[in-house]
Amino acid sequence: MIAFFIIVLGLTPSILSVWMMRRAGIRAQERLRLALESVSSRGLPSLALPPEHQYAEGIGYVIGDWSCKFNARSSYIRCAVNPFGPCEACSQYQARE
């Protein structure tokens, strides 16, 4: 009788742990299902780019005046001379050859 009690006492934490992990897994699956349903019912917002972004084949989206020699061909920096400023009326503009 004592041996049986010791075995049951030794296995109790493992059994409780498996039971609690299973409950947590079921709750996580339910929360994930609810989150997916919530996102699918709302839809995704449209990703609108600023008007100065232009698509260049093989490069991607770039900003600034594409015809300028100093254009950085980047979506973060306009050019080496005037990286953040507007391209309109830039004194360093040179046409691409």
N, C-alpha and C positions, 0 to 999 in steps of 0.2 A: 504494500500500500504506500509506503514512504517513497519507494522508487518511482511509482506511477506519479505521485505528487511532484517529485523533483523533475521528471520529464515534462509534465504539463507546465510547470512553472518556468522551465527553460525554454519551451517553445512558444509561450504566450507573447513575448515581445516580437518575435518574428511574425507570428500570425497577425498581431495588431498592426505591425508595420506594413505588411502586404495589403491588409484591408484598407488602411488609410491611404496608401499609394494608389490603390485602385479607385477609391472615391475621388482623390485629387485628379486623377487622369480623366475620369468621367466628367468632372466639373470643368476641367480645361477644355475638353472636346466640346462641351456645350457652349462655353463662352466663345470659342473659336467659331462655332457654327453661327451663333448670334451675331458676331462681328462681321462675318462674311455676308450674312443676310442683310445687315445694316448697310454695308458698303454697296452691295449690288442693288439695293432698292433706291439709294440716293444717286448713284451714278458718279462718275469721275468728273471733276471740273475741267473745262477746256484749258489747255495750256497755250495761252496767247503770248507770243513773243512781241517785244517792242518793235515799232515800225522800222527802226534802223537796222534790224537784223536781216541779212540777206543770205540765201542759201547758195553756196558755191559747190559745184559738183566735185567730189573727191576730197573736199576740205570740211564741209559742214556749214554751220551758220557763222557768219562773220559780221562784224560791225564796222562802220565807217564807210568812206568812199572807196569802192572797189577799184576804181580807175586810177587811184593815186599810187605812185611808185612806193611810198612809204607805208602803205597799208600793212598791218601786221598779220593779216589773215587769221585773226583770232576772234573768238566771241567775247573776250574780256578786255583786250587792248585795241584801240583804233589804229595807232601808228607809233613809230619810234619817236617822231618829232613832237606830236601832240597826243599823248596816249589817252587822256580823259576829255579833252575839249572837243567841241563840235568841229566837223570837217568843213562846214560852210565858211567861206571867207578865210580859210587858212592861208597864211602867207608862205608856207613851205610846200604848197601843193605842186607836184610835178606829175605830169601824165605818164602812165605806164607805157613803156616802149614795146 
